[in-house]
Amino acid sequence: MTGPKTGNVLALCGGVGGAKLALGLSLILPPEKLTVIINTGDDFTHLGVRICPDIDTVTYTLGGLSNTELGWGRMGETWEFMENLRTLGGPTWFNLGDKDMATHVERTRRLMDGQSLSQVTADFARSHGIGPLLAPITDDEVATVIETDDGDLAFQHYFVRDKCQPEVRGIRFEGAESAMPSPAFIAALRGDLDAIVICPSNPYLSVDPLLAIPGVRQALAANAAPVIAVSPIVGGKAIKGPTAKLMAELGLDVTQHTIAHHYRDLIDGLVLDTEDAEMADTLGVSTYVTNTVMKTIDDRTGLARAVLDFATALRR
Amino acid sequence: MTGPKTGNVLALCGGVGGAKLALGLSLILPPEKLTVIINTGDDFTHLGVRICPDIDTVTYTLGGLSNTELGWGRMGETWEFMENLRTLGGPTWFNLGDKDMATHVERTRRLMDGQSLSQVTADFARSHGIGPLLAPITDDEVATVIETDDGDLAFQHYFVRDKCQPEVRGIRFEGAESAMPSPAFIAALRGDLDAIVICPSNPYLSVDPLLAIPGVRQALAANAAPVIAVSPIVGGKAIKGPTAKLMAELGLDVTQHTIAHHYRDLIDGLVLDTEDAEMADTLGVSTYVTNTVMKTIDDRTGLARAVLDFATALRR
């Protein structure tokens, strides 16, 4: 690539919302300049296979394979496995498409064979023709547990089986305290970054599990590159998923102030939607106002460019 | 069912060829009168799932779900899983259809959960609307091992991956010596049988693993009901599969004499194809000559009726 030198970018993300910005970044950056570090707190073992929802969402999104109709899973997915599982009386609360099953089964085979989740994730991404490096935040098992009045729920039980209905009292990340960051995360931080981007994923469910791993928050904050978060909140609502309901249940106002406060020791800048422009100067952190609602591919690349412009401005 | 009392029938079988006669028997017997005991020596664990080829072939055949075009697997099968496994660089030598995968994954889940293979097999058969009791010969793991000049091969490596190309020097059944017959097998033998039918499966690969389990051969021979084998050989050729090649490699003539000799201490009668009618009186065992090549449903029920008629004659 000729023209102005583009520095390295590290993006941190969860599933769907975060993956959209990761896609935007991948479309405007040379592949070798982008590392995408993905939440693994949602991962679980079901029907004997290891399922990594956020890794798969990011992989399918960057590989052009995602099911834009459903909002999750694979494009052109078929459901023969699921239908026959139902006939046999198996557990059907978690939908597994036929194409998707290959990902889980082959990943499980490789993990059992001694490969790390990092190796499997990078190799699957290459198989799908993805240029940027995709990596989990850790190769150790970290499990997001949702604390409710009816007891603890494994994340996917809360999120998929119970459709986020239970009121959330707290969230914890089992295994985080003894987990270590993945080699790709460590390498990216050592590699002269121009920007660290916290994608507009759920701060409590998708970003906090990453930050809960010892050393991660400190390493991000200490890095010379500006850390920029894109707020997942627009006009007092979450763009997608259970963020707003969850924030209310945790006693938090669904506002940019809450997001700015949540990331206060970590970020150098916060990207807000134009709908929240009037709050821009009241958050105690540098802000950048732009459209953050990513409906089209242009929205994704536009937001990615805005984030990198903001990083350039913050580096001056 | 009114009319002449039909006694209980125990059928022993392997995969495709044996399943055809088991289907014939299921079409002419009241469901509660038929128990089908199935070879498990071909079973193996692959991609983390437990695969029981003969149990599944019998189940799909009796459930009207078998792929008559391929000769194995499910009717209307799809291959999205396999195609994506190939994209990811996974092992693709053993084809696993999308519908079929549900069988293996759910079976594995239940086995891990503590259910016996007998329970899972009976329950899957019920789920597919199958009346007769289907059961493995044992709930313990028995593995058919093929001894070749290049060393030992797991059965599916020999049969599927290497397409029966390696010359066979011997066959052994690992785990058989410490395996116990399944409850359904024991119950059937205690239950006043009218006939014990050894279906036209490969004697060395599909029937011997059953007979290798301590007590099985003796219990069959000692039972008051006549034991009738249907020869898998027609005019010096095997109807299907590697039987003839295997017999030659083991130094055996591909004739009815070899089959009669193989089963000599066990059977009361041998059913031969009309093509081998001239040998009928030379085998040292009672014989019954009929069409044993099962191309149509009528062939299957016709052979089943012939076998039961033969049993009636032998009981007199």
Boltz contact constraints between the chains, C-beta under 6 A:
constraints:
  - contact:
      token1: [A, 47]
      token2: [B, 105]
      max_distance: 6.0
  - contact:
      token1: [A, 47]
      token2: [B, 109]
      max_distance: 6.0
  - contact:
      token1: [A, 48]
      token2: [B, 48]
      max_distance: 6.0
  - contact:
      token1: [A, 48]
      token2: [B, 108]
      max_distance: 6.0
  - contact:
      token1: [A, 48]
      token2: [B, 109]
      max_distance: 6.0
  - contact:
      token1: [A, 78]
      token2: [B, 78]
      max_distance: 6.0
  - contact:
      token1: [A, 78]
      token2: [B, 80]
      max_distance: 6.0
  - contact:
      token1: [A, 80]
      token2: [B, 78]
      max_distance: 6.0
  - contact:
      token1: [A, 80]
      token2: [B, 98]
      max_distance: 6.0
  - contact:
      token1: [A, 80]
      token2: [B, 99]
      max_distance: 6.0
  - contact:
      token1: [A, 81]
      token2: [B, 98]
      max_distance: 6.0
  - contact:
      token1: [A, 81]
      token2: [B, 101]
      max_distance: 6.0
  - contact:
      token1: [A, 81]
      token2: [B, 102]
      max_distance: 6.0
  - contact:
      token1: [A, 84]
      token2: [B, 99]
      max_distance: 6.0
  - contact:
      token1: [A, 84]
      token2: [B, 102]
      max_distance: 6.0
  - contact:
      token1: [A, 85]
      token2: [B, 102]
      max_distance: 6.0
  - contact:
      token1: [A, 85]
      token2: [B, 106]
      max_distance: 6.0
  - contact:
      token1: [A, 87]
      token2: [B, 127]
      max_distance: 6.0
  - contact:
      token1: [A, 88]
      token2: [B, 106]
      max_distance: 6.0
  - contact:
      token1: [A, 88]
      token2: [B, 124]
      max_distance: 6.0
  - contact:
      token1: [A, 88]
      token2: [B, 127]
      max_distance: 6.0
  - contact:
      token1: [A, 90]
      token2: [B, 106]
      max_distance: 6.0
  - contact:
      token1: [A, 98]
      token2: [B, 80]
      max_distance: 6.0
  - contact:
      token1: [A, 98]
      token2: [B, 81]
      max_distance: 6.0
  - contact:
      token1: [A, 98]
      token2: [B, 98]
      max_distance: 6.0
  - contact:
      token1: [A, 99]
      token2: [B, 80]
      max_distance: 6.0
  - contact:
      token1: [A, 99]
      token2: [B, 84]
      max_distance: 6.0
  - contact:
      token1: [A, 101]
      token2: [B, 81]
      max_distance: 6.0
  - contact:
      token1: [A, 102]
      token2: [B, 81]
      max_distance: 6.0
  - contact:
      token1: [A, 102]
      token2: [B, 84]
      max_distance: 6.0
  - contact:
      token1: [A, 102]
      token2: [B, 85]
      max_distance: 6.0
  - contact:
      token1: [A, 105]
      token2: [B, 47]
      max_distance: 6.0
  - contact:
      token1: [A, 106]
      token2: [B, 85]
      max_distance: 6.0
  - contact:
      token1: [A, 106]
      token2: [B, 88]
      max_distance: 6.0
  - contact:
      token1: [A, 106]
      token2: [B, 90]
      max_distance: 6.0
  - contact:
      token1: [A, 108]
      token2: [B, 48]
      max_distance: 6.0
  - contact:
      token1: [A, 109]
      token2: [B, 47]
      max_distance: 6.0
  - contact:
      token1: [A, 109]
      token2: [B, 48]
      max_distance: 6.0
  - contact:
      token1: [A, 124]
      token2: [B, 88]
      max_distance: 6.0
  - contact:
      token1: [A, 127]
      token2: [B, 87]
      max_distance: 6.0
  - contact:
      token1: [A, 127]
      token2: [B, 88]
      max_distance: 6.0
